[in-house]
Amino acid sequence: MQSSTRIRTAAVAALLGLLAVLSGPGAAQAGAAEPDTTVGDLTGFSADGSVYHLKAGAAEARVSFVSDETFRIELAPDGTFSDPTGDDIVLPQGTPPHTRWKERGDRYELSTGRVTLRAYKSPLRFALYRADGSQVWSEAKGLSWNGEKTTQTLARGADEQFYGAGMQNGRGNTSHRDKTVEVGVDYNWDDGGHPNSVPFYLSSAGYGVFRNTYAPNTYAFTDPVTTSAKEQRFDAYYFAGDSAKDVIGQYTKLTGKPFLPPVYGMEIGDADCYLHNANRGERHTLDALKVADGYVENDMPNGWMLVNDGYGCGHEDLAETAKGLQDRDMQLGLWTQDGIDKIAEQVKAGQRVAKLDVAWIGAGYKFALDGCKDAYKGIEDNSDARGFTYAPESWSGAQRCGVQWSGDQYGTWDYIRWQIPTYAGATMSGLAYTTGDVDGIFGGSAKTYTRDLQWKMFLGTTMTMDGWAVSDKQPFRYGEPYTTINRDYLKLKESLLPYQYSYAHEATKTGVGMVRPLVLEYPDDPKAATDAAKYEFMSGEDFLVAPVYQDSTERDGIYLPKGTWTDYWSGRTYQGPVTVDDYSAPLDTLPLFVKGGASVPMWPGIRSYQDRTAGSPLAWDIYPQGKSSFTLYEDDGVTRQHRDGKYATQRADVAAPVRGAGDVTVRIGESKGKFTGKQSRRPYEFSVHTGSAPSAVELGGKLPRLDSAAAYKAAKQGWWYDRDDRGGVVKIKTAPLSTAEAFSVKLKHTSAVGGRTDAANAAVSAPAGQELGAGAGGTVTVDVTAGRADVTDAEVGLDVPEGWRVDRPAKVDRIPAGTTRRVEVSVTPAKDATAGEARITALVRYRSAGEARTATQRFAAAVMPPPPTGEAWASDLVWLKSTNGYGPAERDRSNGESGAADGKPLTLAGKTYEKGIGTHADSDIEVYLGGRCTAFTADAGIDDEINGYGEVAFSVEADGKVLWTSPKVTGASAAVPVDVKLDGARHVHLKVTDTNGSKTGDHGDWAAARFTCS
């Protein structure tokens, strides 16, 4: 039987299997189901300031107003109120608002200046209205209860949508309408689980509901909507708002605004066990410094390291380890497996991060929340640092003290897919910092690691975890091209820290995190709440991120809402709403779009935030369109002095045409406020994406115009129009300027993003599936599509990997408006080019509508290995693709555990084979034959090591056609002979597929697998 050794999950189950962690105090005892009792007619009413008591026989309801738009409804079936959460979750709210009440025949009306809660008399039933008389929500029937739970039943609006319930793995960024959502611990950290639940939801009708409880909840957003909690009491807070952001703000005012992480907490973190690590052999805590050196040597950012992340893992030499990490621009973190009793001495030794698996081993969510608060406080009580914690399985209120992560998962393509909606959806519950380990903690591959890391750089926080996988998972472990790609994205996040940190500060005021579902920014877009936008998210208001979650170099179904969107890599603009298919996304390209009007502050060229000096530049990446602004937030990044007002803000305002030609003015206001380390003077850099060259750039007087990248780099001040950079970018740099004084930069006679006329915007693409041979001359095909104006004098060139050779650019005299011309460019890859994907960039320089323009596009071409000759063993060939159901597919061995070369000799029906491939269903091995082979032979079957288990089918596919399929094969079957004709086949796939829904024992062997070739 093949299964993973999920030690962590097993340990959790052992610790918690008999604990009633799903229920807090006041929860119902298990027993036979009882019929529901619905509250009856109103029998008594009294008012005490902003608190109202409503009796219905033995039951009593209590309404307490917290603000003009927030109130609480409680119901005690026996007339005795209780509050198991006490002051754990809800914070003091100050003086309640002035309220008034009025009796109107069939009801009482309880009102503030903004809302009126109607309490109908017969039976007692509630409905909420705004001051203008519009209904917000109404109960379809009165509150009900039985021996297990209490339930509220609400009428559902015709188009009403629902969001929230905390971290719901695989969902949450699209509507919960017609779905049932569980809120409570289940320790399912995969797709469909719900770690870090929050008993809060919000509605597109303009309200939210928080159930003040530790008990598990079930929300059925059907018609009618039924929301229940497993306790014999009802306790809910209601928020009426003008928008979802407003409702989230009210909820987090009640339960706590998100904390502000230290800047190093927004850099990637690293976790492993360095003492008594069964997976790595004997090591010591100080060995963590060798891994830290790897980040430095590979020029990769890393903000912090957990040095004891593993069951049974201890630590030693903390002070020396902490000092060594700090010398490498990192901070020490510890996993609190054994509790937090010693946190004071650990923090004094240098700990600055606490990962709270301690929350698993207490009596439910109260213990989890207390652990978060206590660890956070422990860091702050014993240092000048900010509290910074990580936790799974948290609850309402945890947003004010920690990051929530989604648990322990496997690195797979599917893992990437379902995590995308998870974190954006959690923002709808006030969770500002949610994340998952890069490529999981088990399994994974170089490619899934790289793809997962790319998009997680647009989350506020993330980490990579090493000790539970077969090999370490630092971003420099996989070699090229992965190390370079990972470095580029880590440093991109580093450069975006001013943007992301400003949103982190904003969350402390609004409760709204940076990672957002599209519906939060585009609530009136009918597609934003649907699956059309499920696998993408907004990072702040300006970046739309659409991760690649399949083994592919293209991405389909990218939905761009209303507005102008610029491809971050090519500069191509799109007018939304539009769905983009066939988006070219080679391995180094994350589909990433920037909203028109964006002004993004950046720190260019750094590995660590500590690389910044008094003279470091502040860069602004600007996509001018109409009037827009961004307010930069700055403080010292690490201490708590900002809470005493020691911080500064600086606003950038941009005035540009809404579309087409005109001047662009960027005004940088004075930096208001003070903090330790604030720059009194600094140089500024601007990248203004106009698509058209200005006639001049003014800063006071005219700035000097520079004529090349080299001249721009050498100059202290000036500007240069780089027509080949992403459709045309004006690059500007200034000498150091006082941060106490405002200044303006004016670009004369240029344009909004997209150029003076969008009719001149040509598009470049490349057909998928292009192949080249290492060291062999070939051609690359590029399609150039003219916009609404003719393209003339087009010159098509290629940017290729180092060592490749490109013949002179191809030229096209004219491409009529709206038509496409296919162009071939001669290319010769390097002789030692590695087989697999290679990224090429097409660059087309042309004229259109009276302007000189440039269009670019990245795409992937496949480098093929030399085709086999003679009799070639399949296990000796280069595998273009190798997917496997568990661990790696093995060469000349059976499928083993999760490591490479850990299988046993291939054995079928008592016969042992020296050559072959050992797999685990579902698997797919792709080889390149180049049309040179005539036959494939093998013996196929389930390896004898399985002892009769398993059931699979084998198949051979060539160039998209199935050539042969085996009957069902079990562990008791004889080996199946394979003899398949392959005349002319270029690509062959050897597949093993599960046939009975259970992958237990599905060890499929291609024994003696051999190709006969010319």
N, C-alpha and C positions, 0 to 999 in steps of 0.2 A: 504493500500500500504506500502510495506517494503522498506525503503531506509535509507542510512546513512545520518547523519547530517553533511555534509561536509562544515562546516562554512567557512573554509579558502578558498576553491574553490569558494563558493558563493560570498565571499567578493571580491575576485579577479575579478570575472566576473562583479560585480557591479561597481567596480572602473574603469575597463578597457573596458567595453563593447562598449563605444562610442569613445574610443581613437584609433587613427590609429597607434597603436604600431607596426604594422607589417612593416611600412614603415618609413624610415628616410627622411630627406630633399632631394628633387629631385625626389621623387617617383611619379609615374604616378597617376593621378586622375582616379577614377572609371569611366567607360564609356563603350560604345559599343566597341566590339572587332574590331581591325583594322588589315589589312593585313600586313605581314612582309615586311620590306624594307631591302634588303641586300646591303652592301657597294659595290660601283661600282669600276670602273677602277681607278688606281693611276693617279692623275693629277699633283702632285707636290711632291718634296722630298727636304729636307734640313737637315743638320746636325749641331748640336751645342755641341761639345764635346761628352759626352756620351748620349746625348738626340737627338732623331731623330723625325722629323715631316713628316708625310705622308698624303697628301691631296687626297681626292677622291670626287670631286665636292664640295658640301657644307659641307660634313663631313670631319673630320680630325682625324687622329690617331697619337698618340705620344708614342714613345718607349723610356724608360729611364732605363739605366743599373745601378743596385745597387751594384753588385759584379760580379765576373767572372762567377757566375752561377745563379744569381738572376737578374731579370729585370721586368719592369712594362709596360703593354700595356694599353693605354687609348683610348677610341673612343668617340668623341663628334659628334652626328649626325648633329648638327647645326653649328659645328665648334667652339663652346665655351665650354671650359673645366671647370668643377666644381669638388669640392672635399668635400662632406658633412661631411666626417669623420675628416677632418683637421689633427691635430696631436694627435687625441684621441687614435688611434690604432697603427699606424706605428711609430716606434721610429727613431730618427736620426741615419743614417747609415754611416756617415763619408764620406770620399772622394770616389767618384765613380771610377770605374776601367778605365784603358786605353782601348779604343775601336777603331775599324777601320771599314770602310765600303767599299764595292766594288759593282759596277753595273755589272751584268752578263746577258745581254739580257733581259730575261723575269722576272728578279727579282733584288732586292737589297739584299746584304748580310751584316748583322750587326754583328760584331764578337768581342768576348773577347778571351783570351787565352784558354778558356774551351768550349765555345758554339758559335754557329752561328745561328742567327734568320734570316730566309729567309722571305722577304716581296715580294710576287709575285705581278706583276703589273696589270694583267687583268684576273679576277678582283683582287682587293687587298685581299690578303690571306696570312696567316702566317704559318710557319712551323719551328720547332726547331731541330737543329742537334748538335751533339757533335763534338769536334775537330777532332775525328777520322773518321768523315763522317757518322756515324750511326744516324738514325732518332730517335728523342725522341717523338715528336708528330707533327701532322699536321692538319690544319683545312680542313674539308671536303667541306666547303664553307665559304665564308666570314662572318664577323660579321653581325648580323641582329638585327632589332629593330622594335617595333610598339609602339602604344600609351601606352602600359602597361609595357613592359619589353625589355631588351636587351639580346641577346643569342649568345653564341659561340657554334659552331658545330665542333666536332673533330672526325677524323677517329678513330675507335677502333681496337686495335690489336687483333689478333686471340686468344691469351691467356691472354690478359690484364685484370688485376684485380684492383679494386678501393676501397679505404678506406677513412675514415674521416667524415667530416660534423659535428663534435662535438659529443655531447651526444645524441645518437640515441637509445632510450629505446628498449631493446630486440634485438638489432642488433649492428653491427659495428665492431665486432672482426673478422667477416668473410666478404667475398667480397661483395661489392654492385653491382657487375656485373649483368646486366639485371634487375636492380631495379631502382626505382625512389625515391630519397631521398629529403625530404623537409628540408630547413634550415630557421628557423624563429620561433618566439614565437607562441605556440598554447595552452599552459597551459594544455596540456594533459600529465599528469605525470605517466601514466600507460604504459603498453606494446604498442608500436607503436607511442608513443609521441616523441617529440624531444626538451626537455628543454636544456638549455645551448648549443644552436646551435653555430656552428663555420663555417663561409663561406670559408672553406678550405677543399680540398680533395687531396689525393695523389694516384699515379698510380704505379703499379708494373713495368711499363716501365721506371721508374726512374725520375719521375717529380712530382711536386705538384703545385696546383693553389690556390691562395687566392684572393677572390673577396673583394676589399676594399670598403665596403659599409655597411650601416645599413639596407638596404632593404632586404626583404625575398628573398631567392634563391630556385630554384628547379634544382636538378641535375638528369638527366635521363641517366643512364649508359648503355644505349641501343646501338644499332649499326645503325647510328653513335651516339656518345655521345653528348647530348645537355645540356648545363648549362646556366641557365638564372637567372637574378635578376630583380626585379620589380622596375625598374627605367629607365629613358631615357638617360642613360650614361653607358659606359662600362669602368671598372677599375679593372684590375687584375694583381697580381704579380705572376711570374712563378719561380720555383726553379728546377734546374736540379741537381740530386745527384747520388752518387754511390749506395745508399741504401735508404730504407724508413727512417732509423734513420738519415741519412744525410739530407734528405729532411725536416724532422721534425725540425732538428737543424737549417736549413736555415730559415724556417718559423718562428721559435721562436726567431731567431736573429732579424728578422724584426719586430715582434709584441711583443717581450718580453719573456725572459726565465722565467720558473716557479720560484716562490718565494721559499725560504727555510723556512719551518715552524719551530716554536720553538718545542723543544722536547715534551713539554706537549701537543702540538697540534697534535702529532702523537699518543698520548694515547687516549683512548676512551673518549668522552664527554657525558654530561648528560644535558637534557633540560626539563624544565617544567615551569609552571606559579605558582608563590607563593603569588600573591597578587590579590584579586578579581577573583578567579578561579571558574567559574560556575560549573565545573566538580568535584571539590574537596572540596568545601566549603571554608569558610573564612580561609585564611592563611596569613602569612607575609613573607617577603623576607628572614628574618633570619631563617625561617623554612627550607630553603635549607640546612642549616648546619646539620640538623638532617638526611637528606638524604645522605649528604657527610659522616656522621658518619657511615652509613650503608655500604658504600664502605670500610671504614677503618676496621670496625668490622668484615666484611666478607673477609678481606684480598684480596680485589679486586682493581686493578688499576683504576684510573679515573683522567684525566688530567685537566678537566675544566667543569664548569657548567653554562649554561644559566639559569638565574633565573626569567625571565619574558617572556617566550616563549608561548604566547597565546594572541588572540585578546582581547583588552580591559585590558590587564594585565599591571599593573604598577610596580614600584619598590620603595624601601625605604631602608634606612640604608645601602647604598652601601659600604661605607668605612668599616663599621663593618663586613658586609657580606664578602667583599673581603679579609679582614684580617683573618676571620674565615676559609675561604676556603684555603688560603695560609698556615695556620697552619695545614691543612689536606692534604698538597701537591697538591692543586688544584688551578686553576685560575678562576676569575670571567668573565663571558661572558654576554652580553646583546643582545637582539633582537631589531633591529632598526625599529620597527613598526612606530614610530613617527618621523623618520628622524634621521639625525646625527648631528644636530645643536649643541647638548650639549655633543658631544663626548669628547671634551677637558676636561671638568670637571669630566666626568664619568671615563675617563682613569686615571686622577689624583687621583680619589677615588679608583682605583684598577682594572678597566675593562681591559681585555687583549684579549678578543674575541668579534667580532662583527658579528652577523648573519643578513644578509642584505635582509630581506623581504621588506625593503624600496625600493628595485629595482623594485617591482611590480607596484608602484603607480606613476611612472613618464612617460614621453613621450618617451617610447621605449628604445632601447638598449643603446643609449648614456647615458640616465639617469642611467641605470643599471651599465654601465662601470664606470661612474663618481662616483657612490655610492661606488663601490668596491675600487676605487683608493682613494677616500676621507676618507673612514673609515680606510683603511690601513694606510694612512698618519696620520690620527688623532691619532691612537695608537702610531705611531713612533714619532710624534711631541711632545707628552706629556708624554713620558716614555722612558726608555732605552730598551724597549721590541721590538720584531719584529711584524709588522703588521700581523694579522691573522683574515681572514674573511671567512664566508660561504655565498653562494648565489645560488639561482635557477635562471633560465632564463637569463644567462649571455651571453657574446659575445666574439669575438676575443679580445685578450689583457687581459682578466680577469685572465688568468693563472698566470700573474705576481703579482696578489694581493689577490688571494683567492682560496678557495675550492669550487668546484661546486657540489651541491647535487641535486638528481633527483626529488625532490618534495615530496608531501604528498601521501603516499600509504597505503594500507591495508597489514597487516601481513598475508600472505598466502604462500602456497607452490609455487604457480605460480609467486608470487612476487619474491621469491628467484630465480626461473628459469630465468626470463627475465632480472634480474639485472646482472647476470654473464657476458653476452656479452656486456652489456651497458658500464661498466667502463673500461674494457680492450679495447673496441673499441674507447672510448674517448681519450685514449693515442695517437691514430693515428692522433689526431688533436692538439697535444701539451698540452692537459689538463692533468697535472700530478697528480692532486688530485681530484678524483671524488668518490662519495659515496652516500649511501642512509641510512635512519634511520634503525637501527636494528629492524627487524620485523615490519617495517612501523610505522605509528603514530595512525592508527585505527586498531581495531580488534587484531588479533594475538593469539598465544597460547604458552604454555611453550615449546612445541616441535619445532614449527617454529622459535621461538625466539632463541633457542639454536642452531639450524642448521644454521640460518642466521648469528648469531654472530661468529660462527666458521670460516667461510670463510672470513668474513669482517675483521678479524684480520690480513689478508694478503693484505689488502688495506693499503695505507699510512695513511688515516684518516677515522674516522667514529664516529657516535654518536648514542645515544639512546634517544628517545623522549617519554615523559610520558603523558602529560596532555590531550591528545585527545583520548586516549583509556579509556576503562571502568576502568581499574586499572593501577597503576603505572608499568612502564616497566624497572625498574632497573634489572640488571642481577641476583640479589639475591632474587627477589620477588616470584619465583615459587617453592621454596623448593627443596628437593632432588628428583632425582639425578641432577636436572638442575643446582642448585647453584654450586655444585662441578665442573661440566663440564664447565660451563661458567667461573668459576674462573681459571680453567686450561688453557683455551684458552686466556683469558685476560693476564695471566702471561706468556704464551708462546709468545704473541706479545711483552710484556714488555722485555722479554729476547732477542727478535730479534731486538730491537730498534737499536743497532749498525749497523746491516745489513741494515735495512730499512732507517736509517738516512744517511748512506753512499750513498744509491741510491737517497735520497732526494737531497743531495749535487750534485751528478752527474747530476741530472735533471737541476740544475741551470747552468750547462755548456753545456749540450747536448740538452736540451728541451725534453728529453725522460723520461716519468714517469716510476715508478717501476712496475706498473700493466700493463701487456703486453699481447696482443693476441699472440698465437703461431706463427702466420705468421711473426711477427716482428723479432723473434729469428730464425725462420726456413723458410725463404722466398722461398727456393727451394723444400720444402716438398709439394707435390701436395695435401695433405689432410689438411694442416694447414689453408688454406683459405676457407675450406668447413665446412658444418655442423658437420663433424666428430670431429671438435675441438671447436664447438660453445659454449659448456657449461663447459669450463675450461679455465684457463689462467696461465700465468707465473707471479710470484711475484719476480721481479728481474730475473736474468739469471738462478737461481739455483732451485727455487721451482716451481713445477707444481701443481696447485690446481684444483681439480675437485669436486665442492660442491655437496652435496646431496640435490636435490630439489623436492623430493617426500617423502611421508610418507613410508619409506622403510628402511630396514637395509642392503640393497645391492645397489651397483651402477654399472650400465652397461655403455658400450661405452666410456671408458676412453682411449683416444688416447695418446700414448707416442711416440714422434718422435725419430729420430735416436739418439743413444747413450745408455749409461747405466743409468738406473733409479732405485733408491732405495726407497722402501716403508718406509716412515718416522717412522712408528710405529712398523713394524715387521722386517725390515732389508732385506726383500726379494728383490732380484734384478731382473730387467726385461731388455731385450735387445730390444730397439726400432729399427725400427718402429713396434709397436704392439698395438692392441686394447685389453684392459682388460675388460672383462665382469664378472659379479657375484662377484665384489669386495666386501668383507665383511666390512660393515660400520655400526656397532652399533651406537647408538645415540652419544656416546662420540668420535667417530672416523670420522674425516674429511679425505677423500681420498687425500693424500699428498705425493708427490714424490720429491726426491732430485736428481739433475743431477750429474752424475759421474764427479769428479774433483772439486766439490764444497768445498769451505772453508768459513764457515759462522761465523762471529764474534758475540758473545753473551754476555749479562750481566746476569749471572745466579742468580736466587733466589730472585728477587726484586719485590716489589709492585709498587714502583714509581722510576722514574729515580733519584729522590732526595735521594733515599736510598744509592746511590753510595757514597763511601768514598775514601779517598786517598789510602787506602789499599785494595780496592775491586778488585777482579780478573777480568781479561778479558779471556773469554773462546772462543775456536775455535772448531767448529763442522766440521770435515773434512771427505770427502768421496774420498779417494785418487785414482786417475787414471791419468796416464801420468803427464804432466807438467801443472800446473794451478796456478792461483794467485788471490788474492783479496786485494784491497786497502781500508783499514779502514779510514774513515774520522771522526775527532773529533773536537769539539769546545765547548764553554761554554753552548751551547744548548738553550740559551734564549735571549741574547743580540745581538746587531748588530756589535759587534767587529770583527766578522769573515770577514765582508766586508773590513776591514782594514788589512786583512792578519793574524789575530789572530786565527789560527786553526792549526791542525796537521794532518798528514797522516802517516799511518804505513802499510807496505805491507807484506802480508804472501805469500810465494812461497812454493809450494809443488812439490816434484819430487817423482814419484812412477812408478811402472810398468804400462803399458797400460792395461794389464790383467795378472792375475796369480801371481806367487811368485816373491819376490824380496824385497829390502830395500825400506823404505819410509822415506824421509827427509822433515821436515817442517822447513823452515827458516823464522823467524820473524825479519824483518828489524828494524832499528832504527826509532823511532817516530820523524818525521821531522816537525818542527814548534813549536810555543808556543801559549798558550792561558791561560786565567785565570782559575785556577783550574786543570790544566793539572797534571796528575800523573807523578812524577819523577821516581817512582819505583812502580811495581805492580806484584803480582803473576799471573801466567798464568795456564789455564787448557785446556786440549786437549781431545776431544773424536774422536778417529780415527777409522773409520768404515772399518776394514780390513777383518773381517770374519776368520782370522787366527792369532794365537798368535805369537808375535815376540819372538826371543830368548833373546833379551835384548833391552833396551831403553837407549840411551846415550844423555846426556846434559853436554858437556865437558867430564866428566867421566860417568860411568854407574850409572843410577838412581836405587835406591832400588826397587826390585819387591815385591809387596804386595800381600797377599793371600786371601783377602776378602773385601767386601764392607765396613765393619766396620773399618778394618785396613786402607783402603784407605781414608776414611772420617777423621780418626784421624791423619793421617800423614801430615806433612808440605810439603813433597816432595816425589815423587815416582810414580810408575805405577802399574796398575792392569789390567789383561785381563779378562773382564766379558763376558764369552762365552754365557750367557743366555740373554744378552741385545742386541736385534735387530740383531741377527745373529752373534754377536761377535764384541765387541768394546774394543779397547785399551784406557784406561783412564789414563791420565797423569796429574800431577800437579807439579808446580815448586814453590820454595821459591820466594819471591819478587826479581825481576830483574830490572835493570835500563832500562828505556824506551829510553835512549839515545844510547843504544848499541844493536846491532843485536845479535841474537843467533840462534842456530839450535838444533832441536831435531831429533834424528835419531832412527828409529825403524828397528832393524836388523832382517833379514830373516822372513819377514812377507809377505804382499801381497797387491795388489790393492783391491778396494772394490769388494766384492763377494767371497774373499777367494783365497787360492793358486790354487785350481782347481774348476771351476764352475760345474764340473761333480758331485761334492759332495753336491751340494745345493739341499736339499730336500724341498718340499713344503707342507704346512699344510693347510687344509681347513676343513670346517664343513658344512654338509647339512643344507639348510635353513629350517625353520619351526619347529625346535625342541621345545618341550614343557615339562615343569616340573611342578609338583604340589607343592605348599607351604607346607613344612614340610613332604613331601612324598618322599620316595626313588625312584630314577629313574636313567636313564642312559643318558649320552651325547655321541654323535657319532662324531668321528674325523677321517678324511681321511689323510693319510700320503702318499705322492707320492715321490718315490726315483728319484734322478736326473739321470745322465748318468752312475753313479756308484752305486753298491749295497749299501743299507742301512743295517747296522747290529747293534745289541744290542740297539734297539730303546726303549726308555722309554717315555710314553705319560702321562704327568701330566696336571693339570688344575689349573689356578688361578681363584678363584670364589669370589663373594661378601662376605663381612664379615658376619659371622654367619652360612654360609653354611658348609657342610661337604663333603669331597671328600675321597673316598676309596683310597687305595694305587695305585700308577701309573700303568697303563697297560704296558705290555712288549711285544715286538715283536722281535724275534731273527733275522729275515732277511726279507728284502723287495727287490726283484730283481730290477735292474736298469729299470727305465721307467714305473714301475708298481705302483699301488695304493693299500694300505691295509687299510681297515676300522676297526677302533678300538673303543670299547665302554668302557667308564669310568663311574663308579657308583658315583652318586651325590645325596645329599639330601639338598634341599634348606632350609633355616631357616623357622621356623613355621610362623613367622611374615613377611615373604618376601612379598613385595608389588607386586600385580598382574601387569603384563606388562613386558616390555623388561628388561632383565638382561644381562650385558656384562660378557662374560667368555673369558679367554685367554688360548689357548692350547699351551703347551710348550713341544717340542719333543727334547730330548737329544739323540744323536746317533753317530755312527761312519761311516765314508765313505771315501774312497780313502786315508786311512791311517790317517785321522784326526778325532778329537773329535769335533763335531759340534752341534749347537742348532738351531732349527727353531721354530718360534712362529707365532701365528695368533689370532687376536681378532675376536669374533663373537657374535651374539646375540642369546639367548635362551628366550623363553617366559615362564613366570611364570603364571600359570593359577589359578584363584580363585577356591574355592570349588564349585562343580556344584550344582545347585539349587535342592531342594527337595520339594515335595508336590505341592501346588498351589503357584506359584511365580510370583509376578508382575514384568514386565520388567523394570519398573522405579526403582525398589528396588535392581536390580542386579548391579554388577560391569560391566561397559562398557569398553571392551577392546579397542574399537575404537568409536569415536564420532565426525564425521565431519558434518558440517552443513552449509547451504548456507548463513546464516547471524546470527551472534552471536552464543552462545552455544545452543545446543539442551537442552530442559528443562524437568525436571522430575516433573510430575503431574501438569504441567502448559502449556499453549500455548507458542509458540515461541515469545519472547518479543523483546526488542531492543538488543543492543550489550553486555549487562551485564547478569550475571547469576541471575536466580530467579526473573527476572523482567517481566515475562509473566503474563497472566490472567488465570482464570479457563478455563479448556478445555471444549469447547462447540461445539457439532455437531447437526445440525438440531433441535436446541432448547433444546437439552438435555445436561446437565452438568455432567461431569465425575470427580470423585475424583482422579482416578489413570490413568496414561497414559504417553505418551511422546509427547511433542510438538516440531516440527522441522520446518525447512524452506528448500525447495528444493535448491540444491541437497543435500541430507543428507544420512548418513550411520551410523547406530548404530550396533555395533558388541557385542554379548554376548557369553559366554562360557557355554555350557550345558553338555559337557563331555559324551554325549550319554545317558543321564539319563532322557530325556524328551520325551513325546509322542505327544504333540500337542501344537499349539500356536493359541490363539484366540484374537480378537480385533475388534473394530469398527474403520474403517479408513475413513478419510475425511478431507476437508479443514475447518478450524475453522470458526465459525460464525462471529468472529470479523472482517473478511475480507469483509463481506457484498457482497458476490457473485463473487468476483474477484478470480483469480488464476486458474491454470489448471495443474494437476500433475498425476502421476501414482505411485502406491505403489507396492512393491514387497518384497517377503521373499525368501532369499537364504540360503542354508545350505551346508557347505563344498564344495563350488564352483559350486553348482547346483541351478538353479532357481526353487523353489517349487511352487510359486504362484505369479501371477501378476494381478493387478486390471485393470479394464477398465480405460479410462481417467476419472478423477474426477475433477469437477469444484467447485467453491464456492457455486454454486446453487444446487449441487448434494446432494442426501440423503447419509447418512453414509453407507459405504460398509462393510458388515460383513466379517470377516476374520476367517477361520478355517482351519488350515494347519497341516497335519500329519508330525511329526518330528522324527519318530523312528530311533534311532541310530545317530542322528545329534550331532556333537561336537561343531561346530561354526555356529551361525546363524546371518545373517545380515538383518536388517530391513531398507529398502531403500525407499526414496521418491525422485522421479525424475521429473524435469520440462518436459512438453510435448509440449509447444508451443513457446519456444524460449524466453519467457518473464518470469522472475522470480517474477514479481510483484504479491504480494498476495499469493505466494505459501507456505502457512502455513499448512503443512500436520500434522495431529494428528493421533497417534496410541492410540486411547482412549480405556481404560480398557484392555490394552495389558497384556496378562497373559500366562505363560507357565504351562503346566500340566506335572509333573515330578514324578518319582518313589522315 
